[in-house]
């Protein structure tokens, strides 16, 4: 009987000792893949979930929106801080492309415009 108890205890130790703790793994992910911004300028954080190194850049050069210095890349989970200017002209759009190794996540950003400031000719 004593031998059976030793075998059971040994089996429990083997099974629990080899188990790895659960870890979340993110290739690259964000809270949302599309944002609509108001026409008034401001800034906002875009949260990035990643298990490795990542970078963020726009798919085309823009003068109305920018990535804050120091937030254009990171390692692990992080934040890309975006700032944008007032818009009195027309709807503006851009894609923010996040990359980690071979994985890519695109975030579409649209900014509304202040239509009350348009002149009627």
C-alpha positions as CSV (number, residue, x, y, z in Angstrom):
1,X,0.0,0.0,0.0
2,X,2.8,2.3,0.8
3,X,4.3,1.7,-2.6
4,X,1.1,2.7,-4.3
5,X,1.0,6.0,-2.5
6,X,4.6,6.7,-3.5
7,X,3.7,6.0,-7.1
8,X,0.7,8.3,-7.0
9,X,2.8,11.1,-5.4
10,X,5.5,10.6,-8.0
11,X,3.0,10.7,-10.8
12,X,1.5,14.0,-9.5
13,X,4.9,15.5,-9.2
14,X,5.8,14.5,-12.7
15,X,2.6,15.9,-14.2
16,X,2.5,19.2,-12.3
17,X,6.3,19.8,-12.5
18,X,6.4,19.7,-16.3
19,X,3.4,22.0,-16.9
20,X,4.3,25.4,-18.2
21,X,2.4,28.4,-16.9
22,X,-0.1,29.7,-19.4
23,X,1.2,32.7,-21.3
24,X,-0.8,34.8,-23.8
25,X,1.0,35.1,-27.1
26,X,0.1,38.0,-29.5
27,X,1.6,38.1,-33.0
28,X,0.4,41.7,-33.2
29,X,-3.0,43.1,-32.3
30,X,-4.8,46.4,-31.5
31,X,-8.1,47.3,-29.7
32,X,-9.8,48.4,-33.0
33,X,-8.9,48.3,-36.7
34,X,-10.7,51.5,-37.5
35,X,-11.0,54.9,-35.8
36,X,-13.0,58.0,-36.8
37,X,-11.6,61.2,-35.3
38,X,-13.5,64.5,-34.8
39,X,-12.5,67.5,-36.8
40,X,-10.9,69.2,-33.8
41,X,-7.2,68.5,-33.3
42,X,-6.2,66.3,-30.4
43,X,-4.2,63.2,-29.6
44,X,-5.1,59.6,-28.6
45,X,-3.4,56.4,-27.6
46,X,-3.5,53.3,-29.8
47,X,-2.8,50.2,-27.7
48,X,-0.6,47.5,-29.3
49,X,-0.5,43.9,-28.1
50,X,2.5,42.0,-29.2
51,X,4.8,39.3,-27.9
52,X,7.8,40.6,-29.7
53,X,9.3,43.7,-31.3
54,X,7.0,45.9,-33.4
55,X,7.0,49.1,-35.5
56,X,4.3,51.5,-36.5
57,X,4.2,53.8,-39.6
58,X,1.7,55.4,-41.9
59,X,1.2,53.9,-45.4
60,X,1.7,57.4,-46.9
61,X,3.3,60.6,-45.7
62,X,0.8,62.8,-43.9
63,X,1.0,66.4,-42.6
64,X,-2.2,66.3,-40.5
65,X,-1.4,63.3,-38.3
66,X,1.8,62.2,-36.6
67,X,3.2,59.5,-34.3
68,X,4.7,60.9,-31.2
69,X,8.4,60.5,-31.0
70,X,9.4,57.4,-29.0
71,X,6.1,55.6,-29.6
72,X,6.7,54.5,-33.2
73,X,8.2,51.2,-32.1
74,X,8.4,48.9,-29.1
75,X,8.8,45.5,-27.6
76,X,5.9,43.6,-26.1
77,X,2.6,45.4,-25.3
78,X,2.8,49.2,-25.8
79,X,1.2,52.4,-26.9
80,X,1.4,54.4,-30.2
81,X,0.5,58.0,-29.4
82,X,-1.1,59.8,-32.3
83,X,-1.7,63.5,-32.6
84,X,-3.7,65.2,-35.3
85,X,-4.6,68.7,-36.4
86,X,-7.9,70.5,-36.9
87,X,-9.7,69.8,-40.2
88,X,-11.8,72.4,-42.0
89,X,-11.3,71.1,-45.5
90,X,-12.5,67.6,-46.3
91,X,-12.5,64.1,-44.9
92,X,-9.0,62.8,-44.4
93,X,-7.9,59.1,-44.3
94,X,-4.7,57.2,-43.7
95,X,-3.7,53.7,-42.7
96,X,-1.4,53.0,-39.8
97,X,0.6,49.8,-40.4
98,X,2.0,47.9,-37.5
99,X,4.5,45.2,-38.1
100,X,6.1,42.4,-36.0
101,X,8.2,40.0,-37.9
102,X,6.1,38.6,-40.8
103,X,2.8,39.8,-39.1
104,X,1.1,43.0,-40.1
105,X,-1.9,44.8,-38.6
106,X,-3.5,47.7,-40.4
107,X,-5.5,50.4,-38.6
108,X,-7.7,52.7,-40.8
109,X,-8.0,56.2,-39.5
110,X,-10.5,58.7,-40.8
111,X,-10.9,62.3,-39.7
112,X,-14.2,64.2,-40.1
113,X,-14.2,67.9,-41.2
114,X,-15.9,71.0,-39.9
115,X,-18.5,71.5,-42.7
116,X,-19.8,74.7,-41.0
117,X,-16.6,76.5,-42.0
118,X,-17.0,75.8,-45.7
119,X,-17.8,78.8,-47.9
120,X,-20.6,78.6,-50.4
121,X,-19.8,80.3,-53.7
